[in-house]
Amino acid sequence: MSHFSYHPLPQGTSASAFRTPEPRRAEPGAWPGFEKALEAVNRDLAATLPEHPPLVLMLLPACEADEPEQLYVALPDGSWQGNAVHPEDTTDDSGVPEPTDPARLLARVADAAQETVMEMSWQVWPVCPYHKLGLHVRTAEAVVWWCGDADGGHAAAEVGRLAGSLPGKRRRELRREERARRTP
């Protein structure tokens, strides 16, 4: 239910006056920390789901003048699932337009990417190459894709380096593809 389910529109007010703003792609270079984190996640996506298009950053304009825009990890068509990756805390008075801790950014983007991929494509991603179980983000000394639960498990790979943990044949295919992209 929405607010409007309980409160009728004021007399003479058009319903179109309450449309939510249209999301748009984030401008390249506007969110460098998030862009760098998304590059790492997109490497993992390309390595494990080569048919899947790379994810993008989308901005949802604020509905109210005193609210900030929200940044999401989305499919190229602009659809996403889950929470915004920014702003986390609208009371932040540091003057910095985005969080600056690279590990925190990477973990947030990886979580958001995982939710978008899984919910929009209805498949588990990423999957442990050895156990065939879904991985999740864990932050310790590095941001990793973790296989298992809090009581046990293993780090499958650092986020952005999942290709290195894949079985030999797929890893060799990825190296050949990378060399072919670099060769003019």
N, CA and C atoms as an extended XYZ file, in Angstrom:
552
Properties=species:S:1:pos:R:3:atomname:S:1:resname:S:1:resid:I:1 pbc="F F F"
N         0.836       -1.178        0.000 N   MET     1
C         0.000        0.000        0.000 CA  MET     1
C         0.882        1.243        0.000 C   MET     1
N         0.425        2.227       -0.661 N   SER     2
C         1.168        3.475       -0.690 CA  SER     2
C         0.453        4.529        0.133 C   SER     2
N         1.134        5.629        0.297 N   HIS     3
C         0.567        6.775        1.014 CA  HIS     3
C        -0.765        7.179        0.394 C   HIS     3
N        -0.851        7.110       -0.931 N   PHE     4
C        -2.041        7.566       -1.635 CA  PHE     4
C        -3.212        6.604       -1.479 C   PHE     4
N        -2.956        5.397       -0.996 N   SER     5
C        -4.046        4.468       -0.739 CA  SER     5
C        -4.903        4.949        0.422 C   SER     5
N        -4.304        5.698        1.306 N   TYR     6
C        -5.000        6.159        2.493 CA  TYR     6
C        -5.436        7.619        2.413 C   TYR     6
N        -4.751        8.385        1.587 N   HIS     7
C        -5.022        9.813        1.504 CA  HIS     7
C        -5.411       10.176        0.072 C   HIS     7
N        -6.607       10.661       -0.142 N   PRO     8
C        -6.993       11.045       -1.498 CA  PRO     8
C        -6.190       12.262       -1.950 C   PRO     8
N        -6.083       12.398       -3.261 N   LEU     9
C        -5.393       13.554       -3.817 CA  LEU     9
C        -6.212       14.809       -3.543 C   LEU     9
N        -5.543       15.919       -3.313 N   PRO    10
C        -6.268       17.182       -3.126 CA  PRO    10
C        -7.104       17.506       -4.366 C   PRO    10
N        -8.208       18.155       -4.172 N   GLN    11
C        -9.121       18.500       -5.258 CA  GLN    11
C        -8.369       19.226       -6.379 C   GLN    11
N        -8.544       18.781       -7.595 N   GLY    12
C        -7.928       19.415       -8.750 CA  GLY    12
C        -6.480       19.021       -9.000 C   GLY    12
N        -5.938       18.065       -8.229 N   THR    13
C        -4.558       17.639       -8.406 CA  THR    13
C        -4.510       16.430       -9.327 C   THR    13
N        -3.672       16.501      -10.324 N   SER    14
C        -3.516       15.399      -11.273 CA  SER    14
C        -2.640       14.311      -10.655 C   SER    14
N        -2.960       13.056      -10.920 N   ALA    15
C        -2.150       11.944      -10.416 CA  ALA    15
C        -0.737       11.997      -10.998 C   ALA    15
N        -0.576       12.577      -12.185 N   SER    16
C         0.754       12.658      -12.798 CA  SER    16
C         1.691       13.567      -12.011 C   SER    16
N         1.151       14.403      -11.153 N   ALA    17
C         1.984       15.280      -10.327 CA  ALA    17
C         2.768       14.485       -9.295 C   ALA    17
N         2.407       13.234       -9.074 N   PHE    18
C         3.059       12.412       -8.058 CA  PHE    18
C         3.872       11.271       -8.651 C   PHE    18
N         4.223       11.377       -9.906 N   ARG    19
C         5.062       10.338      -10.519 CA  ARG    19
C         6.477       10.431       -9.943 C   ARG    19
N         7.065        9.272       -9.764 N   THR    20
C         8.437        9.266       -9.266 CA  THR    20
C         9.378        9.678      -10.391 C   THR    20
N        10.505       10.274      -10.071 N   PRO    21
C        11.452       10.696      -11.099 CA  PRO    21
C        12.031        9.486      -11.834 C   PRO    21
N        12.415        9.708      -13.073 N   GLU    22
C        12.990        8.644      -13.892 CA  GLU    22
C        14.456        8.423      -13.526 C   GLU    22
N        14.856        7.162      -13.332 N   PRO    23
C        16.275        6.884      -13.089 CA  PRO    23
C        17.080        7.132      -14.360 C   PRO    23
N        18.367        7.389      -14.195 N   ARG    24
C        19.256        7.603      -15.338 CA  ARG    24
C        20.612        6.991      -15.003 C   ARG    24
N        21.362        6.683      -16.030 N   ARG    25
C        22.715        6.155      -15.814 CA  ARG    25
C        23.589        7.220      -15.188 C   ARG    25
N        24.435        6.787      -14.293 N   ALA    26
C        25.387        7.710      -13.666 CA  ALA    26
C        26.399        8.145      -14.721 C   ALA    26
N        26.763        9.400      -14.680 N   GLU    27
C        27.754        9.935      -15.617 CA  GLU    27
C        29.114        9.291      -15.336 C   GLU    27
N        29.830        8.871      -16.387 N   PRO    28
C        31.169        8.314      -16.174 CA  PRO    28
C        32.065        9.321      -15.453 C   PRO    28
N        32.757        8.841      -14.440 N   GLY    29
C        33.666        9.686      -13.670 CA  GLY    29
C        33.019       10.387      -12.494 C   GLY    29
N        31.688       10.342      -12.404 N   ALA    30
C        31.005       11.040      -11.310 CA  ALA    30
C        31.123       10.292       -9.985 C   ALA    30
N        31.280        8.992      -10.026 N   TRP    31
C        31.339        8.151       -8.823 CA  TRP    31
C        32.553        7.225       -8.930 C   TRP    31
N        33.771        7.752       -8.907 N   PRO    32
C        34.954        6.935       -9.201 CA  PRO    32
C        35.145        5.716       -8.297 C   PRO    32
N        34.891        5.847       -7.012 N   GLY    33
C        35.049        4.702       -6.117 CA  GLY    33
C        34.064        3.592       -6.436 C   GLY    33
N        32.835        3.967       -6.671 N   PHE    34
C        31.817        2.977       -7.024 CA  PHE    34
C        32.090        2.374       -8.397 C   PHE    34
N        32.582        3.189       -9.333 N   GLU    35
C        32.900        2.695      -10.674 CA  GLU    35
C        34.023        1.664      -10.620 C   GLU    35
N        35.048        1.950       -9.832 N   LYS    36
C        36.168        1.007       -9.704 CA  LYS    36
C        35.691       -0.306       -9.074 C   LYS    36
N        34.846       -0.206       -8.049 N   ALA    37
C        34.305       -1.407       -7.410 CA  ALA    37
C        33.450       -2.198       -8.402 C   ALA    37
N        32.653       -1.503       -9.191 N   LEU    38
C        31.793       -2.189      -10.155 CA  LEU    38
C        32.624       -2.868      -11.247 C   LEU    38
N        33.757       -2.286      -11.623 N   GLU    39
C        34.649       -2.935      -12.596 CA  GLU    39
C        35.091       -4.305      -12.077 C   GLU    39
N        35.467       -4.356      -10.797 N   ALA    40
C        35.899       -5.625      -10.203 CA  ALA    40
C        34.761       -6.638      -10.203 C   ALA    40
N        33.580       -6.199       -9.819 N   VAL    41
C        32.430       -7.109       -9.784 CA  VAL    41
C        32.076       -7.566      -11.195 C   VAL    41
N        32.153       -6.662      -12.166 N   ASN    42
C        31.847       -7.041      -13.551 CA  ASN    42
C        32.853       -8.050      -14.102 C   ASN    42
N        34.108       -8.010      -13.632 N   ARG    43
C        35.077       -9.049      -14.030 CA  ARG    43
C        34.597      -10.414      -13.553 C   ARG    43
N        34.114      -10.470      -12.320 N   ASP    44
C        33.593      -11.738      -11.787 CA  ASP    44
C        32.352      -12.185      -12.552 C   ASP    44
N        31.507      -11.248      -12.887 N   LEU    45
C        30.296      -11.567      -13.636 CA  LEU    45
C        30.653      -12.126      -15.010 C   LEU    45
N        31.592      -11.485      -15.703 N   ALA    46
C        32.012      -11.951      -17.027 CA  ALA    46
C        32.676      -13.325      -16.965 C   ALA    46
N        33.408      -13.580      -15.887 N   ALA    47
C        34.098      -14.862      -15.750 CA  ALA    47
C        33.133      -16.007      -15.474 C   ALA    47
N        32.083      -15.726      -14.731 N   THR    48
C        31.188      -16.797      -14.305 CA  THR    48
C        29.893      -16.876      -15.100 C   THR    48
N        29.444      -15.765      -15.638 N   LEU    49
C        28.236      -15.725      -16.481 CA  LEU    49
C        28.577      -14.937      -17.748 C   LEU    49
N        29.344      -15.518      -18.656 N   PRO    50
C        29.815      -14.758      -19.816 CA  PRO    50
C        28.698      -14.202      -20.698 C   PRO    50
N        27.524      -14.803      -20.670 N   GLU    51
C        26.413      -14.316      -21.487 CA  GLU    51
C        25.680      -13.143      -20.842 C   GLU    51
N        25.983      -12.865      -19.598 N   HIS    52
C        25.308      -11.790      -18.866 CA  HIS    52
C        25.956      -10.447      -19.204 C   HIS    52
N        25.156       -9.417      -19.488 N   PRO    53
C        25.757       -8.107      -19.775 CA  PRO    53
C        26.341       -7.477      -18.512 C   PRO    53
N        27.315       -6.601      -18.664 N   PRO    54
C        27.900       -5.928      -17.496 CA  PRO    54
C        26.866       -5.056      -16.788 C   PRO    54
N        27.038       -4.921      -15.498 N   LEU    55
C        26.155       -4.089      -14.691 CA  LEU    55
C        26.570       -2.628      -14.816 C   LEU    55
N        25.638       -1.739      -14.496 N   VAL    56
C        25.883       -0.299      -14.594 CA  VAL    56
C        25.431        0.373      -13.296 C   VAL    56
N        25.841        1.616      -13.129 N   LEU    57
C        25.386        2.417      -11.997 CA  LEU    57
C        24.234        3.296      -12.469 C   LEU    57
N        23.140        3.281      -11.712 N   MET    58
C        21.966        4.097      -12.036 CA  MET    58
C        21.706        5.057      -10.888 C   MET    58
N        21.277        6.259      -11.237 N   LEU    59
C        20.907        7.276      -10.257 CA  LEU    59
C        19.406        7.459      -10.274 C   LEU    59
N        18.826        7.436       -9.107 N   LEU    60
C        17.411        7.738       -8.957 CA  LEU    60
C        17.318        9.116       -8.332 C   LEU    60
N        16.807       10.094       -9.083 N   PRO    61
C        16.689       11.439       -8.519 CA  PRO    61
C        15.802       11.439       -7.284 C   PRO    61
N        16.043       12.390       -6.421 N   ALA    62
C        15.269       12.525       -5.189 CA  ALA    62
C        13.844       12.961       -5.513 C   ALA    62
N        12.908       12.485       -4.728 N   CYS    63
C        11.509       12.901       -4.877 CA  CYS    63
C        11.279       14.250       -4.207 C   CYS    63
N        12.015       14.514       -3.164 N   GLU    64
C        11.880       15.758       -2.405 CA  GLU    64
C        13.170       16.570       -2.532 C   GLU    64
N        13.062       17.877       -2.442 N   ALA    65
C        14.213       18.759       -2.620 CA  ALA    65
C        15.300       18.535       -1.572 C   ALA    65
N        14.948       18.131       -0.363 N   ASP    66
C        15.938       17.969        0.692 CA  ASP    66
C        16.508       16.555        0.783 C   ASP    66
N        16.152       15.687       -0.158 N   GLU    67
C        16.660       14.313       -0.163 CA  GLU    67
C        17.783       14.188       -1.191 C   GLU    67
N        18.743       13.299       -0.955 N   PRO    68
C        19.816       13.088       -1.936 CA  PRO    68
C        19.375       12.109       -3.034 C   PRO    68
N        20.087       12.135       -4.143 N   GLU    69
C        19.877       11.113       -5.163 CA  GLU    69
C        20.378        9.790       -4.601 C   GLU    69
N        19.875        8.692       -5.166 N   GLN    70
C        20.319        7.384       -4.710 CA  GLN    70
C        20.971        6.644       -5.868 C   GLN    70
N        22.067        5.966       -5.559 N   LEU    71
C        22.855        5.243       -6.552 CA  LEU    71
C        22.593        3.745       -6.398 C   LEU    71
N        22.310        3.083       -7.521 N   TYR    72
C        22.001        1.648       -7.532 CA  TYR    72
C        22.917        0.927       -8.509 C   TYR    72
N        23.087       -0.380       -8.302 N   VAL    73
C        23.753       -1.251       -9.262 CA  VAL    73
C        22.632       -1.905      -10.061 C   VAL    73
N        22.672       -1.755      -11.388 N   ALA    74
C        21.547       -2.175      -12.221 CA  ALA    74
C        22.009       -2.935      -13.456 C   ALA    74
N        21.037       -3.566      -14.091 N   LEU    75
C        21.255       -4.171      -15.395 CA  LEU    75
C        21.317       -3.045      -16.425 C   LEU    75
N        21.847       -3.306      -17.609 N   PRO    76
C        21.945       -2.235      -18.612 CA  PRO    76
C        20.605       -1.602      -18.983 C   PRO    76
N        19.504       -2.342      -18.813 N   ASP    77
C        18.187       -1.764      -19.136 CA  ASP    77
C        17.664       -0.855      -18.020 C   ASP    77
N        18.442       -0.717      -16.946 N   GLY    78
C        18.061        0.177      -15.853 CA  GLY    78
C        17.312       -0.499      -14.729 C   GLY    78
N        17.041       -1.783      -14.825 N   SER    79
C        16.324       -2.467      -13.744 CA  SER    79
C        17.306       -2.921      -12.672 C   SER    79
N        16.841       -2.891      -11.431 N   TRP    80
C        17.665       -3.331      -10.309 CA  TRP    80
C        16.766       -3.897       -9.236 C   TRP    80
N        17.394       -4.486       -8.256 N   GLN    81
C        16.701       -5.036       -7.099 CA  GLN    81
C        17.531       -4.709       -5.878 C   GLN    81
N        16.883       -4.335       -4.810 N   GLY    82
C        17.605       -4.123       -3.563 CA  GLY    82
C        17.788       -2.666       -3.210 C   GLY    82
N        18.647       -2.465       -2.240 N   ASN    83
C        18.872       -1.134       -1.682 CA  ASN    83
C        19.913       -0.347       -2.469 C   ASN    83
N        19.859        0.949       -2.301 N   ALA    84
C        20.856        1.821       -2.916 CA  ALA    84
C        22.213        1.572       -2.268 C   ALA    84
N        23.281        1.761       -3.044 N   VAL    85
C        24.630        1.644       -2.487 CA  VAL    85
C        25.100        2.971       -1.922 C   VAL    85
N        24.391        4.054       -2.305 N   HIS    86
C        24.731        5.374       -1.791 CA  HIS    86
C        23.510        6.268       -1.916 C   HIS    86
N        23.183        7.129       -1.039 N   PRO    87
C        23.918        7.408        0.179 CA  PRO    87
C        23.549        6.413        1.275 C   PRO    87
N        24.529        6.086        2.052 N   GLU    88
C        24.298        5.205        3.200 CA  GLU    88
C        23.758        6.027        4.361 C   GLU    88
N        24.368        7.176        4.562 N   ASP    89
C        24.002        8.015        5.695 CA  ASP    89
C        23.848        9.444        5.207 C   ASP    89
N        22.626        9.907        5.139 N   THR    90
C        22.382       11.249        4.610 CA  THR    90
C        22.777       12.333        5.602 C   THR    90
N        23.171       11.959        6.808 N   THR    91
C        23.601       12.961        7.785 CA  THR    91
C        25.105       13.181        7.731 C   THR    91
N        25.774       12.516        6.803 N   ASP    92
C        27.223       12.654        6.676 CA  ASP    92
C        27.569       14.098        6.306 C   ASP    92
N        28.338       14.753        7.143 N   ASP    93
C        28.692       16.149        6.885 CA  ASP    93
C        30.166       16.293        6.500 C   ASP    93
N        30.770       15.215        6.009 N   SER    94
C        32.192       15.264        5.674 CA  SER    94
C        32.460       16.067        4.409 C   SER    94
N        31.441       16.282        3.596 N   GLY    95
C        31.641       16.991        2.338 CA  GLY    95
C        32.140       16.079        1.235 C   GLY    95
N        32.419       14.821        1.546 N   VAL    96
C        32.875       13.859        0.545 CA  VAL    96
C        31.637       13.286       -0.140 C   VAL    96
N        31.590       13.293       -1.490 N   PRO    97
C        30.383       12.857       -2.172 CA  PRO    97
C        30.128       11.357       -2.116 C   PRO    97
N        31.088       10.572       -1.708 N   GLU    98
C        30.893        9.133       -1.594 CA  GLU    98
C        31.826        8.597       -0.512 C   GLU    98
N        31.526        7.420        0.027 N   PRO    99
C        32.460        6.829        0.988 CA  PRO    99
C        33.824        6.641        0.331 C   PRO    99
N        34.869        6.708        1.113 N   THR   100
C        36.212        6.640        0.540 CA  THR   100
C        36.946        5.338        0.830 C   THR   100
N        36.443        4.502        1.714 N   ASP   101
C        37.107        3.245        2.027 CA  ASP   101
C        36.862        2.254        0.885 C   ASP   101
N        37.901        1.895        0.117 N   PRO   102
C        37.717        1.015       -1.041 CA  PRO   102
C        37.107       -0.348       -0.680 C   PRO   102
N        37.486       -0.913        0.457 N   ALA   103
C        36.935       -2.214        0.845 CA  ALA   103
C        35.434       -2.103        1.126 C   ALA   103
N        35.053       -1.051        1.795 N   ARG   104
C        33.630       -0.847        2.095 CA  ARG   104
C        32.827       -0.627        0.809 C   ARG   104
N        33.371        0.162       -0.103 N   LEU   105
C        32.716        0.374       -1.391 CA  LEU   105
C        32.577       -0.943       -2.148 C   LEU   105
N        33.654       -1.712       -2.206 N   LEU   106
C        33.642       -2.974       -2.938 CA  LEU   106
C        32.615       -3.938       -2.348 C   LEU   106
N        32.564       -4.046       -1.034 N   ALA   107
C        31.603       -4.939       -0.392 CA  ALA   107
C        30.165       -4.512       -0.688 C   ALA   107
N        29.899       -3.219       -0.625 N   ARG   108
C        28.545       -2.722       -0.880 CA  ARG   108
C        28.128       -2.950       -2.330 C   ARG   108
N        29.045       -2.686       -3.255 N   VAL   109
C        28.725       -2.878       -4.671 CA  VAL   109
C        28.556       -4.365       -4.980 C   VAL   109
N        29.413       -5.216       -4.432 N   ALA   110
C        29.293       -6.654       -4.666 CA  ALA   110
C        27.965       -7.184       -4.126 C   ALA   110
N        27.582       -6.759       -2.922 N   ASP   111
C        26.280       -7.166       -2.367 CA  ASP   111
C        25.131       -6.729       -3.265 C   ASP   111
N        25.168       -5.469       -3.692 N   ALA   112
C        24.093       -4.940       -4.529 CA  ALA   112
C        24.059       -5.642       -5.885 C   ALA   112
N        25.223       -5.895       -6.458 N   ALA   113
C        25.290       -6.587       -7.750 CA  ALA   113
C        24.731       -7.996       -7.625 C   ALA   113
N        25.107       -8.672       -6.562 N   GLN   114
C        24.621      -10.032       -6.358 CA  GLN   114
C        23.094      -10.041       -6.257 C   GLN   114
N        22.539       -9.128       -5.505 N   GLU   115
C        21.087       -9.087       -5.364 CA  GLU   115
C        20.412       -8.792       -6.693 C   GLU   115
N        20.942       -7.837       -7.445 N   THR   116
C        20.346       -7.510       -8.747 CA  THR   116
C        20.421       -8.689       -9.698 C   THR   116
N        21.587       -9.311       -9.823 N   VAL   117
C        21.736      -10.444      -10.748 CA  VAL   117
C        20.817      -11.585      -10.344 C   VAL   117
N        20.815      -11.922       -9.069 N   MET   118
C        20.013      -13.065       -8.627 CA  MET   118
C        18.514      -12.811       -8.780 C   MET   118
N        18.056      -11.657       -8.382 N   GLU   119
C        16.620      -11.383       -8.426 CA  GLU   119
C        16.118      -11.122       -9.844 C   GLU   119
N        16.911      -10.450      -10.653 N   MET   120
C        16.438      -10.106      -11.993 CA  MET   120
C        16.597      -11.260      -12.979 C   MET   120
N        17.555      -12.159      -12.742 N   SER   121
C        17.740      -13.287      -13.662 CA  SER   121
C        17.304      -14.625      -13.055 C   SER   121
N        16.872      -14.603      -11.827 N   TRP   122
C        16.388      -15.802      -11.138 CA  TRP   122
C        17.407      -16.927      -11.162 C   TRP   122
N        18.630      -16.601      -10.794 N   GLN   123
C        19.655      -17.629      -10.678 CA  GLN   123
C        20.627      -17.252       -9.571 C   GLN   123
N        21.228      -18.257       -8.982 N   VAL   124
C        22.206      -18.013       -7.927 CA  VAL   124
C        23.497      -17.534       -8.581 C   VAL   124
N        24.052      -16.458       -8.014 N   TRP   125
C        25.324      -15.935       -8.511 CA  TRP   125
C        26.018      -15.205       -7.385 C   TRP   125
N        27.328      -15.346       -7.274 N   PRO   126
C        28.188      -16.345       -7.906 CA  PRO   126
C        28.080      -17.689       -7.185 C   PRO   126
N        28.620      -18.696       -7.821 N   VAL   127
C        28.562      -20.058       -7.293 CA  VAL   127
C        29.987      -20.542       -7.052 C   VAL   127
N        30.187      -21.212       -5.925 N   CYS   128
C        31.496      -21.781       -5.612 CA  CYS   128
C        31.854      -22.808       -6.687 C   CYS   128
N        33.013      -22.671       -7.323 N   PRO   129
C        33.376      -23.607       -8.387 CA  PRO   129
C        33.616      -25.033       -7.888 C   PRO   129
N        33.817      -25.206       -6.605 N   TYR   130
C        34.095      -26.543       -6.071 CA  TYR   130
C        32.884      -27.184       -5.424 C   TYR   130
N        32.089      -26.407       -4.724 N   HIS   131
C        30.954      -26.968       -3.988 CA  HIS   131
C        29.615      -26.732       -4.662 C   HIS   131
N        29.590      -25.893       -5.675 N   LYS   132
C        28.365      -25.551       -6.410 CA  LYS   132
C        27.302      -24.942       -5.503 C   LYS   132
N        27.749      -24.205       -4.494 N   LEU   133
C        26.865      -23.485       -3.579 CA  LEU   133
C        27.009      -21.993       -3.836 C   LEU   133
N        25.968      -21.252       -3.493 N   GLY   134
C        26.031      -19.807       -3.651 CA  GLY   134
C        27.062      -19.187       -2.726 C   GLY   134
N        27.763      -18.203       -3.235 N   LEU   135
C        28.748      -17.460       -2.455 CA  LEU   135
C        28.115      -16.181       -1.927 C   LEU   135
N        28.715      -15.597       -0.918 N   HIS   136
C        28.273      -14.288       -0.434 CA  HIS   136
C        29.511      -13.470       -0.044 C   HIS   136
N        29.319      -12.177        0.026 N   VAL   137
C        30.438      -11.275        0.318 CA  VAL   137
C        30.781      -11.342        1.799 C   VAL   137
N        32.067      -11.367        2.057 N   ARG   138
C        32.555      -11.326        3.430 CA  ARG   138
C        33.769      -10.409        3.457 C   ARG   138
N        33.852       -9.600        4.473 N   THR   139
C        34.984       -8.691        4.602 CA  THR   139
C        35.807       -9.096        5.811 C   THR   139
N        37.051       -9.394        5.574 N   ALA   140
C        37.999       -9.685        6.656 CA  ALA   140
C        39.244       -8.862        6.333 C   ALA   140
N        40.321       -9.527        5.963 N   GLU   141
C        41.516       -8.798        5.534 CA  GLU   141
C        41.331       -8.274        4.112 C   GLU   141
N        40.456       -8.933        3.377 N   ALA   142
C        40.125       -8.522        2.006 CA  ALA   142
C        38.636       -8.777        1.814 C   ALA   142
N        38.074       -8.201        0.769 N   VAL   143
C        36.670       -8.451        0.447 CA  VAL   143
C        36.645       -9.687       -0.440 C   VAL   143
N        35.990      -10.735        0.030 N   VAL   144
C        36.018      -12.020       -0.669 CA  VAL   144
C        34.607      -12.546       -0.917 C   VAL   144
N        34.534      -13.438       -1.910 N   TRP   145
C        33.339      -14.255       -2.095 CA  TRP   145
C        33.538      -15.473       -1.195 C   TRP   145
N        32.629      -15.670       -0.254 N   TRP   146
C        32.774      -16.696        0.764 CA  TRP   146
C        31.806      -17.842        0.513 C   TRP   146
N        32.301      -19.054        0.639 N   CYS   147
C        31.483      -20.258        0.523 CA  CYS   147
C        31.342      -20.836        1.923 C   CYS   147
N        30.138      -20.913        2.407 N   GLY   148
C        29.897      -21.462        3.734 CA  GLY   148
C        29.153      -20.481        4.606 C   GLY   148
N        29.129      -20.797        5.899 N   ASP   149
C        28.421      -19.933        6.842 CA  ASP   149
C        29.389      -19.378        7.875 C   ASP   149
N        28.851      -18.769        8.904 N   ALA   150
C        29.682      -18.121        9.925 CA  ALA   150
C        30.546      -19.124       10.686 C   ALA   150
N        30.099      -20.376       10.752 N   ASP   151
C        30.836      -21.384       11.510 CA  ASP   151
C        31.928      -22.080       10.708 C   ASP   151
N        31.911      -21.912        9.436 N   GLY   152
C        32.921      -22.578        8.623 CA  GLY   152
C        32.779      -22.200        7.164 C   GLY   152
N        33.692      -22.661        6.384 N   GLY   153
C        33.678      -22.362        4.968 CA  GLY   153
C        35.049      -21.930        4.501 C   GLY   153
N        35.072      -21.332        3.329 N   HIS   154
C        36.350      -20.893        2.769 CA  HIS   154
C        36.130      -19.701        1.855 C   HIS   154
N        37.189      -18.968        1.639 N   ALA   155
C        37.157      -17.864        0.684 CA  ALA   155
C        37.361      -18.476       -0.699 C   ALA   155
N        36.375      -18.288       -1.566 N   ALA   156
C        36.500      -18.802       -2.935 CA  ALA   156
C        37.482      -17.942       -3.717 C   ALA   156
N        37.396      -16.632       -3.537 N   ALA   157
C        38.293      -15.701       -4.221 CA  ALA   157
C        38.018      -14.296       -3.730 C   ALA   157
N        38.980      -13.405       -3.925 N   GLU   158
C        38.721      -11.996       -3.660 CA  GLU   158
C        37.720      -11.504       -4.702 C   GLU   158
N        36.882      -10.558       -4.320 N   VAL   159
C        35.950       -9.979       -5.273 CA  VAL   159
C        36.779       -9.313       -6.370 C   VAL   159
N        36.446       -9.629       -7.604 N   GLY   160
C        37.192       -9.130       -8.759 CA  GLY   160
C        38.186      -10.134       -9.299 C   GLY   160
N        38.427      -11.215       -8.551 N   ARG   161
C        39.412      -12.221       -8.957 CA  ARG   161
C        38.827      -13.626       -8.972 C   ARG   161
N        37.549      -13.714       -9.178 N   LEU   162
C        36.880      -15.012       -9.174 CA  LEU   162
C        37.338      -15.894      -10.337 C   LEU   162
N        37.758      -15.286      -11.431 N   ALA   163
C        38.224      -16.065      -12.589 CA  ALA   163
C        39.390      -16.971      -12.209 C   ALA   163
N        40.259      -16.513      -11.315 N   GLY   164
C        41.415      -17.302      -10.909 CA  GLY   164
C        41.059      -18.540      -10.114 C   GLY   164
N        39.846      -18.604       -9.589 N   SER   165
C        39.454      -19.770       -8.798 CA  SER   165
C        38.664      -20.784       -9.610 C   SER   165
N        38.390      -20.464      -10.860 N   LEU   166
C        37.608      -21.367      -11.696 CA  LEU   166
C        38.432      -22.582      -12.097 C   LEU   166
N        37.765      -23.694      -12.388 N   PRO   167
C        38.495      -24.883      -12.846 CA  PRO   167
C        39.337      -24.559      -14.082 C   PRO   167
N        40.386      -25.339      -14.304 N   GLY   168
C        41.390      -25.073      -15.317 CA  GLY   168
C        40.878      -24.735      -16.701 C   GLY   168
N        39.940      -25.511      -17.252 N   LYS   169
C        39.485      -25.279      -18.619 CA  LYS   169
C        38.860      -23.901      -18.763 C   LYS   169
N        37.975      -23.514      -17.872 N   ARG   170
C        37.316      -22.209      -17.961 CA  ARG   170
C        38.328      -21.083      -17.736 C   ARG   170
N        39.270      -21.279      -16.825 N   ARG   171
C        40.295      -20.265      -16.556 CA  ARG   171
C        41.157      -20.045      -17.802 C   ARG   171
N        41.523      -21.124      -18.500 N   ARG   172
C        42.311      -21.000      -19.728 CA  ARG   172
C        41.525      -20.270      -20.815 C   ARG   172
N        40.222      -20.564      -20.926 N   GLU   173
C        39.376      -19.867      -21.900 CA  GLU   173
C        39.364      -18.366      -21.623 C   GLU   173
N        39.245      -17.997      -20.374 N   LEU   174
C        39.220      -16.582      -20.008 CA  LEU   174
C        40.543      -15.893      -20.338 C   LEU   174
N        41.654      -16.575      -20.091 N   ARG   175
C        42.954      -15.984      -20.429 CA  ARG   175
C        43.079      -15.777      -21.934 C   ARG   175
N        42.621      -16.750      -22.731 N   ARG   176
C        42.658      -16.601      -24.192 CA  ARG   176
C        41.789      -15.431      -24.642 C   ARG   176
N        40.595      -15.316      -24.067 N   GLU   177
C        39.701      -14.211      -24.417 CA  GLU   177
C        40.336      -12.867      -24.063 C   GLU   177
N        40.986      -12.791      -22.906 N   GLU   178
C        41.635      -11.552      -22.482 CA  GLU   178
C        42.779      -11.178      -23.434 C   GLU   178
N        43.587      -12.160      -23.818 N   ARG   179
C        44.673      -11.891      -24.768 CA  ARG   179
C        44.116      -11.426      -26.112 C   ARG   179
N        43.039      -12.037      -26.560 N   ALA   180
C        42.429      -11.644      -27.836 CA  ALA   180
C        41.892      -10.217      -27.786 C   ALA   180
N        41.354       -9.802      -26.647 N   ARG   181
C        40.857       -8.424      -26.502 CA  ARG   181
C        42.000       -7.409      -26.527 C   ARG   181
N        43.142       -7.785      -25.977 N   ARG   182
C        44.277       -6.864      -25.907 CA  ARG   182
C        45.026       -6.753      -27.227 C   ARG   182
N        44.911       -7.774      -28.082 N   THR   183
C        45.623       -7.787      -29.363 CA  THR   183
C        44.819       -7.004      -30.385 C   THR   183
N        45.450       -6.000      -31.021 N   PRO   184
C        44.720       -5.179      -32.013 CA  PRO   184
C        44.437       -5.893      -33.296 C   PRO   184
